[in-house]
Amino acid sequence: MRYAETGYNLEVDLSTGSIDRMETDPSDTELYLGGLGINCKIMWDRVSPDIDPFSPDNLIIFGPGLLNGTLTIGANRTIITSYSPQTELLGFSMMGGFWGPELKYAGYDRVVVRGRSSDLVYLWINNDKVEIREASHLRGKGALETTEAIREELNEPRAQVIAIGLAGENRVYFASVEHARNSASRLGLGAVMGSKGLKAIAVRGTKDIHIARPDEFWKIYEEVLKYIEWRQQNPIKGVPAILAGIGSPQEMAIYDEKWHTTSFAWGHARVRRKDFWNEETEKMWAETQRNSIERLVSCYNCPLRCGAIVRHPELKTHRYMMKCYSKLTYVMAAMADDLEFGFKIAGLAQEYGVDGFSAPQVMAFAIELYENGILTDQDLPDFPSKNEDRFFYLLEKIVRRDGIGDVLANGVYWAARQIGKGAEKFDHNTTKKHEQMVIKLGMLNPIYYLMYATGEKGNITQIEGQVPQAPLPKDYREEFVKDWPHIPTGKEERFKKFMLEWGDEDKRFPFYPPPDLIYELVDWQETMHYIDDSTGICAGLSSFPIKPPYHIHNLPRLISAATGLDIDEDTLWGIALRNRTLLRALNIRRGLRREDERPPEDHWKKRFPEYEEKLLDGYYEYKGWNREGIPKRETLERLGLGYVAKDLIERGILREED
């Protein structure tokens, strides 16, 4: 018997119409767990590194994490993986909600889709019965509208549906995959679905998932739940309100947006409005938010309510789900003062199915080009004068690939090069060809420098978490380190000393902490994210918050109890490193090199190029990579990735002596 997993993948070829239930190799679970880890292994084994993202031979994999469908609190993440049209590297984006657990209950650990349908279709998975169904009547419909239409057509209101909107159908490079209460937004995986003629996947499952050691598992469950309840009553002191608790930042429950609106950049990531937030703005925004939110909601098996059902009478479905920072992305990019604008355009954009982070940055980029004479009235006929109206105008153009929208639909990096005429100079906020976090700060942060430079996750926060984003006020430091059991074994003294000293006169950025400690802190944060991406546990309960309920000490116990595998702290760390290195190798085969690993030039006002290069050299060495960022042969073989080393050597990417 397989524990915590079903032992089967669903393989669908849309070109031939074949549907196969394929038994999986249990040794892969031991090596990669599930979710992103096994998705990467499948991509390595079965997809040519030379493939075009829109080729029928490119795979798109919908892989719930290993612990989806168990009672693990917050284990509801599905990791969607394919080659990205935006970055041309491996793209993976994750969503919460209910779809992943439902797929496990239907009897499958993941859905692997290849090929291309000549007509628009959707996939209907009802336990053992799987159909490819005609979907021409859904063409042009919004993602949420499609969800409701499919449920009604199937007469199955409890079916869990993921769908693309018009942007995905038209292969917009930042098209999202939408789920009723969540979305996989980054890196254009909705466009890959659209290229295959796949409008949606609906799932209904009623089977069981077995646990290897139920009593032990239940004990850990109770410990985690108790900690969550305690942490919610005892927020961390000395940090912004949205970072003081756990879960995704509680943007839907919190009205105070001083930190975001004054710390993050407005427009096309250009300016900070440090005087924007005041009592009048807070009162007005709080009223708008209260009037817009119907109720707070959670994902599968999670006591936290990080999202909200938002009502808007001008939308076709009249309501949609919003969470986290997305209520501000359009407002700040448009330099708007009205939160009502944000709620309206975010709902429309979600129905069209575009990434709520990239889309507003692309629109702000277009406005900047227009204001600098690079785009003209000929490119933008009847262009409104007000920024909020311009955003609605540009959204309609982009999702339809109409006129200039056909160029902007490819994202800032590609659009700048297609437009020319100096537009490239306005591409100032992309990393690895996708839009990055809109933060423009003063002094170089060496920890975040390495996160942004070497990160390959594509999400806007990359791999942050575990450590506060700025030094704590001195009065709070002692209390913080007394309650910090999350630190990896053997690093307690060094990490606590860092927290106690950080911010003192001679212990500030950019040359503090020392490089060896920087590498350890970055590696810790990255490792926790890659564990989550394979277990399917929400980052809001593990890798993203400060002092989360899940950490490197209790996760091995949890995974072992669920699966029956013998996993300790070192084993789990090694699995995360194996998955991270395999992902790195996939991107190396696609052409990723050191020259690509640089955060936006204006991310920090004060930069130190020589120091940054030394940091990159040192971190590469720490990770077991060569000077180009390619994993060394010794590293690959130590991680059980000898097959990767052999392939890279045969391709001339890696030398025998490396």
N, C-alpha and C positions, 0 to 999 in steps of 0.2 A: 504493500500500500504506500502511496505517496502522501506525504504530509505537507500541509500549507500550500500545496499546489495540486493541479489536476493531473499533470503528466502528459498533457496534450496541447498542441498548437492547432489552430485552424488556418489552413493554407487555402488562399483564394486566388485564382488566376482569372482576371477580368477579360483577358483576350480570348481564352478558350471556354470560360464558364465553368471550369473545374473547381470543385470544392472538396478538400481532403482534411480528415482528422488525423493528425500525425503524432505518434508517440514521441516524447522527447527523451533525451539522455539524462538520467539523474546525476551523472558526474558533472554536467554543466552547472547544475544548481550548486554543487559543492564549490565549484571554481568561481562562479560569477553571480550567484544568488538568483536574480531575476531582473525584471524591469530593464533599466539601461544596460546592465552588464550583459545579459543574454541578447538583447537587441544588437549590441555592438558585435558580439560573436557571430550572429547571423549575417550582419552586414559584411563583416570581414570574409566570411566563408562563401557568400553567394552573390555579392555585387562587385562588379569590376570597378576599380578606382578611377577609371576613365569615363564612367557613365555620365550622361547628361541627367540632371535632376528630373527633367520631364520625360525621360525615356521610359517606355513601357517596362524595360528591364530593371529600372530602379525599384527597389522595394519600399513600401511604407509599412512600418510595424507598429501595432498598437499593443503595448506591453504593460499591463498592470504590474506593480511591484510584487515581490514574492509574498508579502504578508497581506495583500488585498484579500478580502473575503474572510479573513480571520477576525477575531474580536480585538485585535491590536488597535488601540485608540489612534485615530487619525491615519490609519493605513488605507488610503483611498486614491492614491496617485497613480495615474496611467501615464507612462512615458511613451510618446509618439516619436518615432525615429525614422529618418530618411536622409538623403543628401539634399541640402538646402539650395534653392535657386538663388537666395540672397547672398550667402557667403561662399557657395560652392563647396563647403566643407560638410562634415556630418552635422546635421541639424537634429536637435532633440528638444522637445518642449513637453511640459507636463501639465496635467489638469487634475483637479480633485473631483468632487461631486460623488456620483454613484455608479458611473459607467464601469469602472474597473472591477469593483466587487461583483457587479452583476454578471460580467463576462466570466469570472471565476465560477460563479454559481451555475452558469450555463454549461460549464465543463471544459473551459479553455483557459490556458495561461496567457495566450496572446493571439492576435490575429495578424497574419502575414499576408500582405496584398501585393501582387505584381500584375503586370499587364495593363491593358487599356480597353475599356468598353467602347464600342462604337456609338452607343447611346447612353444617356445619363441613367444611372442605376443607383439603387441603395441595397445594402445588405441587411437581411433580417435573420437574426440568430435567436432561435427559440429552443433552448436546450439542444437536443440532438438534431433538430430540424433546422437546416440552414438554406436560405434562398437568396438568389440574386434577383431583385425585383425591379421592374421598369419604373423610371422616375422622371419621365419627360414632363409630367404634370407639375413637378416641383422645380423645374428650371426657373431661375430668376427669383425664387422665393427666398426670404430671409432665413437665417439659420434657426432662429427660435420658431418662426412660422412653420418651417419644415418639420421641426420636432413635433409640434402639435398636430400637423397634418398627418404625419406617419402614425402617431398614436391613434388617431381617429380612424385612419384607414385600416389599421390592424385590429382595431377594437381592443387595444391593449394599453390602458392608461398608465400601467406600471412599467412599460418598456423604457429602458434608458437609452437615450439617443445622442449621438454626436453627429454634427452636420456642418457643412460649409454654406456660406452665403454667396452672394453675387461675386464678391472679390475672389473667392476660391475658384468658382467656375471660370472666371476670367484670368486666372493664374497671376493675380497680384502677388508680388514677391514677399509681401508681409501679410498674406491672408492667414487667418486663424482657423482652428477647428473648435467649434463652439459646442458646449454641453450646457444643459439648462442652468446649472448652478456654477459653472466654471468654464474655462477655456484653455486650450493649448495655443498660445498666441504667437510665440516667437519663431522666427526663421522661416516662415512661409510654408509650413507643412500643409496648410489648407490649400495652397496652390498645387502641391503635389497630389493631393486628393482630387482636385479639379482636373488635373492633367490626365488622371486615370478614368475620368467620367464617373467618379464615386461621390455621390451627393451626401450620403449619410450611412451610418451603421447603427441599427437598432438592436437591442439585446434584451432578452428576458430569460432569467435563469432561476431554477428552483432546486438545484442540487446542493449537496453539502460539501464543505471543506473540512478535512480531518486535521486534528492537532495531535502531535506525537505524545506530548506529556501534558495533559490538560490541567492537572492540579498545579504543577509548577507554573504553567502559562498563566493560570488564573491569579496566582499569587502576584506575579509581576504586573498583571493588568491592574490589580487593586492598588499596588504601590504607585503606579503611574497616575492613576486617577486621583489618589490622595494627594500626590504632589501637585497636580494641576490645580486642584481646589485650593491648596495652601498658597501656591504661587499667585493665583488670581487675587487672593486676599492680602498678599504681601508683595506689592510691586517693588521692583528694584529702585533704589534711591539714587539720584544724581544723574539720571538719563531722561531724555524726552519722554513724555507720557506714552506715545505710541510704541516705544521700545521697552517700556517698564514691565510689561506682562509677557504673555506667550501667545502663540497663534500668529497668523498673519497680522501685520500692524492693524490695529482695530479702527480703521478709518471710518467705518460705517457707524460705530458707536461713539466715536470721539469727534467733537466739533472743533477743538483747538488745533488749528493748522499752522500755527506760527512757525514751527520748525521746518515744515516742508516749504512754505511760501517764502520764507526768508533765507533758507539755506540753499535751496535748489534754484537753478537758473530758469528764467522766463524766455519767451520767444524761441528763437532757434538756438536755445542753450547759450544765450549771449549775456544776459544781465541778471543781477540779483536785485530784487526789490526789498531791501532791508526794512523799509518803512511802510510796507504794504499792510501788514497785520496790525489792527488796532481794535478797540472795543466795539466800535460801530460795525466793522467788517465781521468780527466774530459773531455778533448778535444777528446780523443779516444772514450770514452763511448757516448758522445754527438753525434758524427758522426755515430756510430753504431745505436743509437736509431733513429736518423733522417732517416737513410737509411732503417730501418726496419719497421717504422710506415707508413701505408698508409694514415690513417686519424684518428682523434679523434672522439669518438662516445659517445652518452649518452643513458641512459635507458628511458623507457616510461615517457613522460611528465616531463622532467627535462631539464633545460637550461644549466646545467653543463655537461662537456664532460670529465668524469673521466676515461673512457676506451679508448682503441685504437684498430684499426684493424691492426694486425701485419702480414706482408708478410714473408713467408719463402718457397723458391722453393723446398725444400726437403720434405715437408709435403704433404700428399695426397690431402688435401683441399687447400693447398698453402697459406692459411690465417686463422687466428683465432683471438679471442678477448683477450686482456690482460688488467688488471688494477692493480693499487696499488702496493703492495710490492712483487708481484709474479715474477717480472722481476729479483729480487735479490735472491730469496730463494734457487734456485739451484746453482747459481754462488757462493754464500757465503758458502753453505754447502759443495760444492766441492773444496773450497779453490782456485777457479779459478779467473783469472784476466780478462777474456774475456767476455764481455757482450753478444757477439754473441752466445756463448755457452748457456747462459741463455734463449735467445729468441728461440733457436732451441729446446732445451729439454723441455721447458715449453709448446711449441706447441704440441710436441709429447705426453707429459704427459696428456695434456688436451684432446687429441684425444682418448687416452686410458682410460681417466676418472679417474684420481687419484687426491687426495687433494694436491695442490701445496705447502702446508706447511708441512704436515706430511711426504709425500713421500721423499723429499730431506733429512729430518732428519733420516728417516729409512735407507736410502742409506749411509749417513755419519756414522751412527751407525755400519753398516755392514763393512765398510772400517776400522773403528777403531778396530773392533773385529779381522779383518784379520791382521792388523798391529801389534796386540798384541798376535797373535798366537792362538786365540780361534777359529776362522774360518781358514781353511787351503786351500791349492790348491785342495784338494779332494772335499771340499765344493764348491769351486769356480774355476772349471776347465777353463783354458785359460783366467784367470782374467787379464785384461790389466794392464799396469804399470802406466798409466796416469790417474789422478782422473776423468777428464772429460769423458774419455772412460769408466771408471769403472761405472760412473753414467748411461750411456746408457746401459751398460751390465746388471746392476742391475735392471733397469726399465723393461727391456724385461723379466727378470726372475720373477720379482714380479707380473706383470700383468697377466702372464701365470701360476703362481704358479708352476714354473718349478724348481726342485731341491731345493736349499736353498731358492729360491724365495717363496716356499710354506710356509716357516716359517716366512720370513720377511714380507710377505703379511698380517700378523696379527698385525703389528705395533711393536714398540720398546718394550713396556711392555711385551706383550705375547711372542714375539720372544726371548727376553732375558731369560725368564723362560723355554722355550722349548729347547733352545740351551744349557743352563747350563754352566758348566766349568768356572764359574766366570763371565759369560756374564751379570749377574744381576747387577754387580757393574758399568757397563757401561750404565745402564738405569738411567741416572742422570737428565733427563730433561722432565719427564712426570708428569702430575698431573691428578689424577682420570683416569689413564691408557691411556691418550692421550698426544701427543707431545705438549709441551707448547712453549711460546714465547722464542726466542733465545736471551734473554738479560741476561748478566752477569754483575752485577754492584757492586759497593763497599758497600756503606752504606745502611742498611735496610730502605726501604720506607714503613712506616706503612700503608699508604693509599692503596698502591698497594699490600701489604701483604694481607690485608683483601679481596681485589678484587680477587686475584689469589687463596686464600685459600677457599673462600666460593662461588666463581662464578661457575655457572652450565651451562653457555651458550656454552662452548666448542670452541667458536671462539678465535682466537689468542689474541685479544685485550680485551677479557672478557667484562668489563663494563666501560672502561675508557671514558673520554670525559668531557666537561664542564669546567674542571680545567686544567691549564697547567701542563705538566709533570715535570717541574722543576721550581724553583722560578724565577720570572722575574727580570731582572736587575732593580736596584732601580729607575733609571730614567724613567722607563715605567710603574711603578705600579699605580701612581695616575691617569694617563690617562686610564689605564685598568679598574679600578673600577668605573670611571665616566660613562663608556659605558658598563654597565653590567646589563641589565634589566632581565636577565634569572633566577636570584636567586629566589628560592621559597619564598613565602610570609612568613614574620616573621623571616627570616634568613639573611636578607640583611646586617645588621650591623656586625654580627659575621663573615660572609663569606668575606666581604670587608676588615674587620680588619685583617683577616688571610692573604689575598693577599698582603696587605700593609706591613705586618711584616715578612712574610715568606722569609727566606734567610738572615735575620739579624743575627748577631753574636750568639745570644742566642735563635734563632728561626729557628733551623735546625733539620733535621731528625737525629736520629730516634725518639726523645722524644718530637718533636713538629710536628703538633699541638697536643693539649691535646686530650685524648681518646674520650671524648664526641663529640668534633668537627670532629675527624676522622670518627666516626660512621655516623654523619650527611652528611659529604661529600661523603662517599662511598654510602650511601643510596640514595642520590640525583642522583648520576651518574647511579646507578643500576636502579632506578625507570624510568629514561628517556629511557633507553634501553628497558625495558619491555613494556613501552607505544608504542615505535616504533614497537616492535615485534608483537603487536596486531593490530596496525593501518596499518602496511605495509609501513610506511614512511621510506625511506632510512636513516640509521644511519648517513650518511654523511651530512644530512641536519638537523639533530636533536640531537641525543645522543652522537655522536662521536666528532664533532669539538668543538673548543672553540668558544663560541658566535654564535650559529647557528641561522637560521631563525625561526625554530620552538622551542618552549619552554613551560614550564608548565603554562604560562599565556595565550598564544594564542591557544594552542592545545584544551583546553576545548571548546572554542568558535567555533573552526573549526569543531570538532566532533559533537557538538550540531547542528550546521547549516546543516551539511551533513545528519545527522541521524534523527533529530527531537527530540532526547533525551535531557533531562535536565541535563547537566554535567557541574559542576564547578571544580575548582582546587582540592578541597578536594575529590570530587567524583572520579576524574580521578586518583589521587594518590592512592586512595583506590582500584580501579580496578587493577592498576599495582601491588599493594601489594598482592591482592587476587591471581592474576595470578602467581606471583613469589612464593607465599606460596604453591599453588597447585602443581607447578612444583617441589618444594622442597619435598612435601609429596609423589609425585610419585617416586622420587629417594630414599626417606627414605624407602618406601616399597620394593625397589630393594636392600636395604642393605647399602646405604650411611650413614656414621657416621663420627663423629669428626676426627677419626684417618685418614680419607681420605683427610682431608682438610689442606693440607700443600703444599706450593709451593716447587719446586725443592730445594734441600739442598744448591746448589751452585748458586742459583739465585742472592743472595747478598753475598759478601765476609764477611761482618760483620753482624752476626746474634745475636739475643738476645732472646734465647728460653723462658725464664721466662716472659719477656715482651710480646712476641708473644702470649703466652698462655693467659695472662691477656687481651690482645686485643681481642682474640677470645671469651673469656668468656663475655666480655663487649658487643661485637657486637651481639652475640647470644641473650643476654638479651635485647638489643635494638630492635632486630627484633621480639622478643616474642617467642624465641626458648629456649628449655632446654639446659643443659650442653652438651648433645650429638648432638645438632644441630637439634633436632626434634621440630617442631612447637608445642607450648603448646595448650592444649584444649581451654583455654580462647581466645588465638589468633585466632584459627581456627573458633570458634563460632562467634567472633566479626566480622570476614571477611565473614560471610555467608557460611563457609565451615564446618558446623556441621556434614555433611555426611562424611567428611574426618576424623574428630575426632572420630566418631563412629567406622569407619572401623579400624583405627589405634589402638583403645582401644580393639576391638574384636580380633585383631591379636596379642595382647600383646606387641605391639611396644610402645604404649603410656599408661601411667597409668591414672586412673580416676582422681587422685588428681593433675596431671600435668596441 
